[in-house]
Amino acid sequence: MKYSKRYIVFTIIIAFTFFLKFHIMAMDNAELGQFRGGNLEKEVWYPLIADDVNNGLLRVVIDNKEFTNENIPFYMNNDRNIMFPVSLLRDAFNCSVHIYNGKALLVEKHNYSATMTLNENIALSSEAEQPIQSPLIRIGGEYYVSLNDLSNLLGYNCSFDIVNNTLQTADTSESSTIVPQTYDLRQRGRVSMIRNQGSYGTCWGFAAISALESAMMPEKEELFSVDHMTLSNSFQVDQNDGGVYTMGMAYLAAWQGPVYEADDPYGDGVSDPTLDAVYHVQEMRIIDGKDYEGIKTAVFKYGGVQSSLYSLLKTSSGDTEYYNSQTSAYCYIGTEKPNHDVVIIGWDDNYSKDNFSIPLEGDGAFICQNSWGEAFGEDGIFYVSYYDTNIGTHNVVYTGIQNTDNYDRIYQSDLCGWVNKMGYDKEDMYGANVFTAETDEEIAAASFYATGSNTSYELYMVNDFEDEDSFDNRVKVAEGTLEQAGYYTIDFQAPVGVEKGERFAVVLYIKTPGATHPMAIENDPGEEAYASVDLTDGEGYISYNGKVFKSVLSQKECNLCIKAFANDK
């Protein structure tokens, strides 16, 4: 008889829990009332409800993007709020997300801003304090925020379907852009130190390093070496020769840097090429020329954008008809090509055209960081008109900066990076690089350049590579589409084991809409800067349709820009 009593009690508890789930939660956040004559304390029953929800399949739909708790660690807390990882907010909400001083979360979208402080039940929204149900918390190395509270602060419409265990939240703004009319990274502590290139032609290095530092702020404030980028790279240039943004990309993609300024200070003409990179840059996005909305979105979400302009000024004390020193406003309209790199750190759509020294059609300017010291402009910052001929033509933002323990080893033959492009006069082609494993390890990822927007790709692995016939044994390990041009590292669906001394191939199928030469290559175009390109360090193959592969060296005298990344077993 004692077992039947336990069974009855257990059955009552289960039935009661289901009653709460399917009836009481429908009252949203109203207080629980009487049930069969008893007072139901939410401190008792809410944890039971949350436990029941978390033990099932829990879905979150944010602006039609679906996430589940099967592979993302979000959960319902004891206040019945869905707690979501802060590290996923930027892409999930398509917004700006940053942590300040390890304890304050700032989220921005449209003209909304929301600031939450660790373990506090008050949030700041549009300069007004608002109570929230569940505070920002930290578990291990990850921050979690209540989607219910955040949705309210950002003007989202949020609801929970208890029958399907699904939270849905959607942007209610009618705006076609996620950015406000005015934005300045200086006001958000996301601009690196103003530095001075002096008489050297190193603006490209300063712009790249400053944009890289900005992309890490405010979470990390680093000071990287421009000397090392401009001297310890794979190009045949010195600091008087100048350079282009693809050189900085190649240096970072090859894990040659960055290194700290303290280890290789600027201006002494000496650099140590044996210094190890202190971070690994695995993704750099290129924004289409004159895509002002894309530039603003990149600044808003990621940080400073490296760009270029044509400048008749050479130093902070120079003078030209295109620069108004009283307002720190610059605009060049003409046929000259860019000769100076800067970092776009903000914009003002209403910046008056009257601030410029030449007549313009309309208002608006980008806020730019220069490398001529604090004596120039507004403590090193100046304004470049939207109507400038060159600003926004060549743009790169550093979006994938990782610690150096992300992979144990890099395999590559393209130290000079994306120098040129090749193809079969059509949108797609196959390319492959063959490497030899240095130890027993697992190939975990591969990288390549998308040479245009909306590039789709497929990655394959070939074990025990012997010759061209081995490509018939390739196995798909990843696929996807990349919205913007740039350099990307793609993790495999599952690592592929190789043994020491084994030759293996990484195969890339790439398709870039509208392109005739979709594959990035390293070659010597006959310019002095690329005289050190080494074509003997790689073994690459190309194919028209993936059936017959031919040596790229014999066909085109180049290396393919495909790298592989390994972890020790």
N, C-alpha and C positions, 0 to 999 in steps of 0.2 A: 504493500500500500504506500510505502514511503516513496517509491519510484514514481507512482502515478501523481502524487502531490508535486513532486519536482517538475514532472512533465507539464502539469497544469500551470504552475508558476512561470515556467519557461515560455509556454505558449502565450500566456497573457502579456509577457514582456515583449515578445516578438510582434504580437498583434498591435500592441500599444505603440511600438516604434513605427510601424507602418502607418498607423493612424496619424501620428504626428507628421510623418513625411508627406503624406498625400493630402492632408487637410490643414494642419496648423501652419505649415510653411507658406501656404498660399496667402496667408495674411501679411506677407512681406515681413516687415520688422515690427509689427504690432506686438504688444505684450500678451503673453499667454494668459488665458483666464481659467475658469473652473472646468474640471473634467471629472464627472462622476463624484462630485463633492470634494475633490482634493485640489489644493493649490499646486500648480506646476511651476517650479522654479526653472527659469531658463538656464541657470548655471548647471542644472542637472541634465536637462533634456537637450539643450543645444549641442553639447559634446556628443551625445548619442546620435543626433541627426547628422552632424558633421562626419562622424565615424562611418555611418552608413553610406553617406554620399561618397566619401573618399575611397571606400572599399570597392566601389563600382567604377564604371567608365564615366569620367567627368570631362565635359567638353566646354571649351571657351571659344566663342566666335567674336572676333574683333574686326569690324569693318569687312566682313565676309571672309576673313582668314580664320581657318579653324585650327585649334590646338587641342590636344587631349593629354590627360595625365598618364597615358601609357609611356610616353617618351619625354615629357616635360614635367618637372616637379612643381606643379601648382596644386593647390588644395583648398578646401573649405575650412576656415578656422572655427573656433568655438563661438564666435559671434555670427556665424553663418555668412561670412564674407569670403569671397574667393581671393586668395593671396597668390600673386603672380610674380615671377622673377623679374626684377628690375632690368637685368641684362638683356631681356627680350623686348622691352617696351619700345625701344627706338624703331625697330622694324615692325612690330605688331601694330603700334599706333601711328607709325610714320610721323615721328615727332622728334624733338630735341630732348635728350635725357642725360642728366649729369648728377654726380654725387660730389658734394662739397664738404671738405674737411672730414670725410669719412662718416658723416652723420646727417647731412641735409640733402634731400632729393629735390631737384628742380626739373619739372617737365613743362615744355612749352609747345603750343600748337596754335596756329592762327594768331589771334590776339589774346589767347588764354595763357595763363601761367599758373602752376601749382607747385607750392613748396611744402614738403613734409619733412619733419624732423624725427629722427630715430626715437621711437618709443613715446612720442607725444601725440595726444588726441586732438591737437589743433593744427590746422593747415592754413597757409597763406595763399589766397587766390585773388588776383587782380588787386593787390595791396590791401585786401580785407581778410581778417581772420575768420575761419569757419571751423566748426567742430566736425570731426570725422569719427566714424565708428571703430575703425581698426588702424592703429598707427603703423608707420613704417617700421619693419623689424629686420634684423640680420640673423641668419642662420648659417653658421660656418662662414664661408667666403661670399655668400650671396645675400642680397637685399631682396625683401618681398614687400609688395605694396597691395593694398586692397583695390581690386578692380572696381568695386562698387563706389568707393570714395573717389578714386581717380576719375572715373567717368563723370561723376557729378561736378568735379572741379573743372573738367575740360569741356563741359557742355555736351557730353555724350548721353544718349538714351540707353539705359542699362536695365535689363530684366533677367530673371532666372526662371527657367522652366524646370520645375521639380520632377515632373514625370519623366523627362528625358535627361535630367541632370546636366542641363546646358545653360550657361550664362551667355547672353548676347549683349553686345554693346556696340553702338554705331554713332559715328560722327553726325551731328545734326546741322553743322555749319553749311551754308550755301556757297561758301567761298570756293573758288577754283584753285586756290593756293594754300599751302600749309604755313606760309611765312607771313609775318607782318610787314607793313610798309617800311618800317625802319628797324634795323637790327645792328648791334655793335658788340662784337666779342670783347671789347675792352670793358664794357659794363658787366660782363659775366666772368671776368677773370680767366679768359681763355686766349690771351695773346701772349706770346713769348717775349723774352727780353729784346729790346731794340739794340741792334748791333751795327757796327760800321765796317764796311768792306774795305775802306781805305782806297788806295789807288789801283787795286787789283780788279781783274775782270771776273769776280766770283759771285756776282749777284745771283746766278742760277743756284749755286750752293747754299747761299744764305736763304733764298726763298724756299728751297726744298727743306732745309733743316728747320726753318721757322714754322713752315706749314706742318711739318712732322711733329714738332713740339706742341703746337697748338692743338693738334688732333688728340694728344694725350692729356690735355688739360680739361678740367681742373683736378682730375683724379690723380695725375702724376705731373710733376713739374721737373723737367729734365733740361739739361744744357748740353747739346751735342756739338761735335766738332765739325766745323765747316772745312777746316784745314784738311782733315782726313778725307772727306768726300771729294774735295777738289784736287787732292794730290795722290791719294792711295786708291785710285780707281783703275780700270782696265783700259783707259783711253790715253792717247798720245797727246796730252795737253798739259800746259802749266797754268798757273794762276793768272797769267796775263792774257791768255787766249780766249777766255770766255767759254761758254758751254750752253747746252740746251737741257730742258727738263727730262728728256729720256735718258740722259747720262746719270742723273740722280736716281731715276727709277732703276736703272741697271745695277748701279752700285748697291742699292738697298735690296733688290731682288736676289742678288748674288750672295747675300749675307756678308758683304765686305764691311758693312757698317749698319747702323750708326755706332760711333764710339763717343765717349765723353770728352767734352771740351778740356777738362782738366788733364786728360791723358794725351791730348794733341792740340795744344793752344794755337790760336790763329796768328798768322803774320810772321812766323819765324822762318818760313821757307822749308821747314823740316817736318816730315811725317813718318810714322812708323807703320808700315803695311802689315806687320805681324799682329797688330791689335785685333782682338776678337770683337765682333758685334755684340752690343749689350742688349739689343732687341732684334727680333726677326720681323721684317715687314713682309707680310704674305698677301696683301691686297692693296692696290692703288688704282683708283678709278679716274678715268679721263672723261671730262665733260665736253660735249660737243661745242664747237666754236660758236660763240655769241648766244649760247643757250643761257640767258640771264636767269631764268627761273631755275634751271638746273644748278647754276652756280650758287644762287641764294639758298637753295635747299641743301646743298653740300655744306656750305658754311654753317647753316642752322643746325644740321644734324651731326656733322663730323668735326668741323673746325676750319682753320684757314685754308684757302684754296690758292695754290701756286698759279700765277698767271703772268702775262707779259705785256709790254707796251713799247712803243717807240719813244725814246727820251732824248731830247737835245741837252738835257741837264746831265752832268757827269758827277757832280758833288752837291753837297748841301748849300754851297755858296754860289752855285751857278745861276744863270738867268736866261730866260727864253720867253718869247711872246706867248707860248702855250701854257705858261705857269703863272698863276696869280699868288705871289708869296703872302699877300695880306690875308687871303682866305685858304691858303694851302690847297688850291684847286688846280687840277691839270687836265688839259684836253688837247690831243693832237688829232687833226683831221688831214689826211694826206695819203700818199702811196708808199711811204717808207715802211719796211717790215720791222717787227719787234727787235729790240736790242737790249732790253732790260727786263729782269724778272722781279716781281713783287708778290706780296701775299694779300689776297682779298680777305678782309676780316669783318666785313659788314657792308651795309648799304643804307641809303636814304632816298626813297622814291621822290621825296619832296625837296631835295637839296636844290636850291635855286640856281637856274642857269645864269643868273646875274653874278654869281660868285666866280665865274670863269672869265678869262681875259679875251676870249673870242666869242662871237655871237653864236648861239645854239638854238636849236628848234624847241627844246623842252628841258624840263627839270630832271633831276635824278643823278646819283653818283654812287660808285662803289667806294667804300672806305678801305684804304690800302696801307699795308705796312711796308716800309722801305728799309734799305740796309745802308743808310748814309748817316747813322747816328741820330741822337735826339735833337740836334740843332736844326734838322730839316723838318719843315711842316709843323704839325702839332705834336711835338716830342717824338718825331720819327714817323708820324702818320700823315697821310694826305688823301685828297678826294679826287677820284678820276671819273669824269663824266661818262654816262651811259653812251654818249655819242662819240667817244674816242674811237678811232679807227681800229686799234689793236686790242684793247683790253677785253678779256674774255674770249680771245681767239684760241689760245692754247691753255688748257687748265687741267690740273691734277690735284686730287685730294687723297690723303693717306688714310685709308679706312681699315686696314688689317694689321695692327701692330701687336705682336705677341711676345711673350717671354721666350728666352732662348732654350727652354726645355720643351718646346712644343714638338720638335722632332730631333732625333739624334744625328741625322746626317742629310746632306743635300747632294744630289747628283745633277751635274749641269755641264754644258759646253758652250753656253752663250753668255759669257761674262760681260760683253758689251750690250747685251739685251736687244731690244727691238730697234734695229737699224733700218730695216727695209721690210717689204712684204713680197709674197709670192703666191701664185695660184695658177689655175688652168683656165683663166678667163671665165670663171663661173663662181657661184656663191660658196661652194663647198669643196672640200678635199680632205685627204688623209695625210697625216704626218706621224712619224715615229722616231724616237731616240732610243738607242741601245746603250745600256750601262752594264758594268760588271760589279757585282756585289762585293763590298769590302769585308763583310763578315756575315755570319748567320743573322738574318734580320727580317723585318716585315716592311714591305713598301706600303706606306699608309696614305700617300697623297701625291698629286702631281700639280704642276702649275704651268700656265701658258698665258699669252696675251690674246685678249679679244680685240681685234683691230677695228671693230665697229659696234654700234649699238644692236641690241637684241640678237646677239650671237648665241646660237645653240651649239652644244657640244656633246660628244660621247667619248669616254675614256675607257681604254682597254689595257689589260696586262698580258704579256707573253712570257711564260717561264721557259727556261732552258732554250734560249734563243740560239739557233745555229746559222740560219740563212733566211733569205726572203720567204721561203716556204713556211717558216715558223709562224708567220703572221696568220696563217689559216687557223692556228690554235689560240687565237686571242680570246680573252674572256672580258666581258663588259664589267667595269667596276664603278662607273659613275656616269650620270648624264644630267643635263639641265640647260637653262637659258640664262644668259647674262644681259641685264637691261642696258648697261653702259659699257663702253670700251674701257680697256684697262688691263691690269695684271691681276690674275686670280689664282689662288691655290684651292684645289678641290680635294676634300677628303674622300677616300674610297668608301664604298658601302661596307666593306670589310677589308682589313689589311691582307696583303698577299705575301706569303712567306717565300724567301729565297735563301740559298745557301752561299757561303763564302766561295767566291770565284765563279758563281753562276752568272751567265749573261742573261739579262732580262730586257724586255722592251716595253716602253710606255707608248701606246698608240692613241693619237688624238684625231677624232673626226670633228671638223669644225665647219660651221655654216653661218655666214654673215650676210644678211639680206642686203642686196644691192652691190655687193663686193665682187670684184673680179680677181682679187689677190687677198684671200682671207687669212693666210698664215704669216705670222711674224717671224722674221729670220734675222740672224746676225751675219753680216757680210762686210766686205771692204768696198765702200762706194767710191774709193779713190780720193777721199779727203784725208788730210794729215791726222785728224783726230782719231781716225779708225785704222791707222796704219798698223796698230798692234793686234788687230783681230786675228785670232788663232783658229784656223779651220782644221787643224790636225787633232784637236782634243775631243772631237765628237764623231759619232757614227749615226747618221740620220737617214731616213727613208721617206719617200713621198709616193702617193698613189692617187690616181684620178678617181677611182671608184672603190678602193679598198680590196681589190682583187689582185692586182699586180703592183708590187712595190719596187722602186728603184732607188739607188743611192742618191741622196740629195747633193752630195759633194761632187759626184761626177756629172750630175745634171745641171746644177745651178751654182756650184762653188759657194756654199753657205752652210751655216749651222741652223737647225731649227730651235726656236725658243720654247723648248719643253723641258721642264725640270722634274725630278722625282725626289720624294722625301721619305726617309726610312727611320724606323725605330728598332733598336736592338731587341732581340728576343729575350 
